[in-house]
Amino acid sequence: MKSNLEAFELFKGTLPKEVSLIAVSKTNPADVIKELYDAGHRDFGENKVQEVCEKYEHLPKDIQWHFIGHLQRNKVKYIAPFVALIHSVDSERLLVEINKRGEQNDRIIPCLLQLHIAREEHKFGLDQEELSIIIDKVRSGDFPYVRVKGLMGMASNTNDVKKIKVEFQGLKKLYDHYRRSYNDGETTFNTLSMGMTGDYQIAIEAGSNMLRIGSLIFGSRQ
Ligand SMILES: *Cc1c(COP(=O)(O)O)cnc(C)c1O
């Protein structure tokens, strides 16, 4: 059987250079993360506030913790001091709270706006109109302690490759639209987080530049 590290390095070797890889370590213990850390990897993804806080406590402080799960407003305060990127901003009220906690911690918190691209599935994510309203407010300076770095989306959980492709391509189109109009000199809006173990190839073809990969590296979760 391949070790996690072997699986990780084999997989990483197949990726185009411009695609970054978040190792989704949720449910895996600290020593499993440490193995990848010791081999030089720094970006890990978690979807539970309590779990990421415990791992942050016990693991090296230069790990970049990506928060990828649904985030409740009353829990933002726990991750605000250290989180590297929140992928899952799915409401304006959540962004207001992140901005407030950023100010309290005297740091600008990097975020992605999560789009609801799988129409019949998944509860969370913004629609296009909500996205447009939020981006306008971000641009007019309403959220000085937040940096919107790009977009995130999860495709339908299906074997229908065509359907997944359409969903990812739709997200890429939105991303390109905002990337063109957003960047006034600075290229801070540069991240498109899409693709997991089951659909990463389709995501890369559609233009993803950040993958969130769990089971392919760590094996299937219980
Ligand atoms: C768990 C999770 C992943 C990784 O899923 P795998 O199928 O194990 O690669 C990616 N994104 C989100 C939001 C997740 O919750």
The ligand as an SDF file (V2000), in Angstrom:
LIG
                    3D

 15 15  0  0  0  0  0  0  0  0999 V2000
  -13.8500   17.2300    2.0970 C   0  0  0  0  0  0  0  0  0  0  0  0
  -13.8080   18.3420    1.1430 C   0  0  0  0  0  0  0  0  0  0  0  0
  -12.9320   18.3100    0.0330 C   0  0  0  0  0  0  0  0  0  0  0  0
  -12.0470   17.1170   -0.2960 C   0  0  0  0  0  0  0  0  0  0  0  0
  -12.8170   16.0480   -0.6820 O   0  0  0  0  0  0  0  0  0  0  0  0
  -12.1590   14.7140   -1.3390 P   0  0  0  0  0  0  0  0  0  0  0  0
  -13.2570   14.1750   -2.1670 O   0  0  0  0  0  0  0  0  0  0  0  0
  -11.8040   13.8330   -0.2010 O   0  0  0  0  0  0  0  0  0  0  0  0
  -10.9850   15.1370   -2.1190 O   0  0  0  0  0  0  0  0  0  0  0  0
  -12.9100   19.4170   -0.7950 C   0  0  0  0  0  0  0  0  0  0  0  0
  -13.6820   20.5020   -0.5600 N   0  0  0  0  0  0  0  0  0  0  0  0
  -14.5350   20.5640    0.4760 C   0  0  0  0  0  0  0  0  0  0  0  0
  -15.3500   21.7920    0.6530 C   0  0  0  0  0  0  0  0  0  0  0  0
  -14.6280   19.4860    1.3610 C   0  0  0  0  0  0  0  0  0  0  0  0
  -15.4720   19.5510    2.4010 O   0  0  0  0  0  0  0  0  0  0  0  0
  1  2  1  0
  2  3  1  0
  2 14  2  0
  3  4  1  0
  3 10  2  0
  4  5  1  0
  5  6  1  0
  6  7  2  0
  6  8  1  0
  6  9  1  0
 10 11  1  0
 11 12  2  0
 12 13  1  0
 12 14  1  0
 14 15  1  0
M  END
$$$$
